[in-house]
Amino acid sequence: MAEEHQTKRVQISIHLDEALRELLEAAARRSIRSLSGEAAYRIRESLEAEQSAA
């Protein structure tokens, strides 16, 4: 049987130092995502990698 995945939306506030924010903004521009979209993408990728390593 196929696994069902539920998604839920959360709202977070992240305080970044200026250099890290600039790197994240540049990555967002390259991938045509918003800054929040890029942050969400990177968090999701990190969590998925962590889950598959466990």
C-alpha positions as CSV (number, residue, x, y, z in Angstrom):
1,M,0.0,0.0,0.0
2,A,1.3,3.5,-0.9
3,E,2.4,5.7,2.0
4,E,0.3,8.8,2.5
5,H,2.1,12.0,3.4
6,Q,0.3,14.9,5.0
7,T,1.7,18.4,4.7
8,K,1.1,21.2,7.2
9,R,2.1,24.8,6.9
10,V,4.2,26.4,9.7
11,Q,5.4,29.9,10.1
12,I,8.9,30.6,11.5
13,S,11.1,33.6,12.0
14,I,14.8,33.2,11.4
15,H,17.4,35.8,12.3
16,L,20.4,35.6,10.0
17,D,23.7,37.5,10.0
18,E,24.1,39.7,7.0
19,A,26.6,37.5,5.1
20,L,24.4,34.4,5.5
21,R,21.3,36.3,4.4
22,E,23.1,37.5,1.3
23,L,24.2,34.0,0.4
24,L,20.6,32.7,0.8
25,E,19.2,35.6,-1.2
26,A,21.7,34.9,-4.0
27,A,20.7,31.2,-4.0
28,A,17.0,32.2,-4.1
29,R,17.6,34.4,-7.1
30,R,19.5,31.6,-9.0
31,S,16.7,29.1,-8.3
32,I,13.9,31.6,-8.9
33,R,12.5,31.2,-5.4
34,S,11.5,33.7,-2.8
35,L,13.8,34.1,0.2
36,S,11.3,32.2,2.3
37,G,10.9,29.6,-0.4
38,E,14.6,29.0,-0.5
39,A,14.8,28.7,3.3
40,A,11.9,26.2,3.3
41,Y,13.6,24.2,0.5
42,R,16.9,24.0,2.3
43,I,15.2,23.0,5.6
44,R,13.2,20.3,3.9
45,E,16.3,19.0,2.1
46,S,18.2,18.9,5.3
47,L,15.5,17.1,7.2
48,E,15.0,14.5,4.4
49,A,18.8,13.9,4.3
50,E,18.8,13.4,8.1
51,Q,15.9,11.1,7.9
52,S,17.4,8.9,5.2
53,A,20.7,8.7,7.1
54,A,18.9,7.4,10.2
